[in-house]
Amino acid sequence: QSALTQPASVSASPGQSITISCTGTSSDVGSYNLVSWYQQHPGKAPKLMIYEGSKRPSGISNRFSGSKSGNTASLTISGLQAEDEGDYYCCSYAGSGSVVFGGGTKLTVL
Amino acid sequence: QLQLQESGPGLVKPSETLSLTCTVSGGSISSSDYFWGWIRQPPGKGLEWIGSIYFSGTTFYNPSLKSRVTISVDTSKNQFSLKLTSVTAADTAVYYCARQLSGFRWYFDLWGRGTLVTVSS
């Protein structure tokens, strides 16, 4: 299994919206609605932000939303805030009990 | 509140075996709702799933690491463990343990703080 493809970096100003893409194949992202997204701040463990494509865990702001089209999943953050800055990783079920992560995207809030 | 804590040597010599344990506190590792997984992150790089285990002992491994990885569970101690054989410098990483939802959900909802393992002579 190959890592999912994410842009290396995205940036935007506070208040704006960004979308991070996560491209896989018909064997992972395209076959299942089981993409999750994680936020990671420097030196910290990843934190679950979106699961099953578009669901938010309790306590996660509704500024975070997820979607999927074909082999590509997307994470959208609206109304950017300074604390949203960090690294974001997508993860998809890939069959036979395995999961695969994306390479990660560094979000900079200008 | 359930917590996970990784423990083990921070330095391993090349060609030797990396061994880590994750202790689950505040809840039972024997819950049918969860798998228990290991994920690693080389310095400055992305996340890589290593493998996961169910309390019954059923395991799933990353195909790229399968030949070198063994994950086991000790329900009496509420712990699960990782062994990675024949390590090289490329195995230097922060190793995380995490709780993974079962029931065909597969996401990681709770993570340990991680432990840095360096492979060096």
Interface residues (C-beta under 8 A of the other chain):
Chain A: Q1 A3 L34 S36 Y38 A45 P46 K47 L48 Y51 E52 P57 Y89 C91 Y93 S96 G97 S98 V99 V100 F101 G102 G103 G104
Chain B: I39 K45 G46 L47 E48 W49 S52 F60 Y61 N62 P63 S64 Y96 L101 F104 R105 W106 Y107 F108 D109 W111 G112 R113 G114
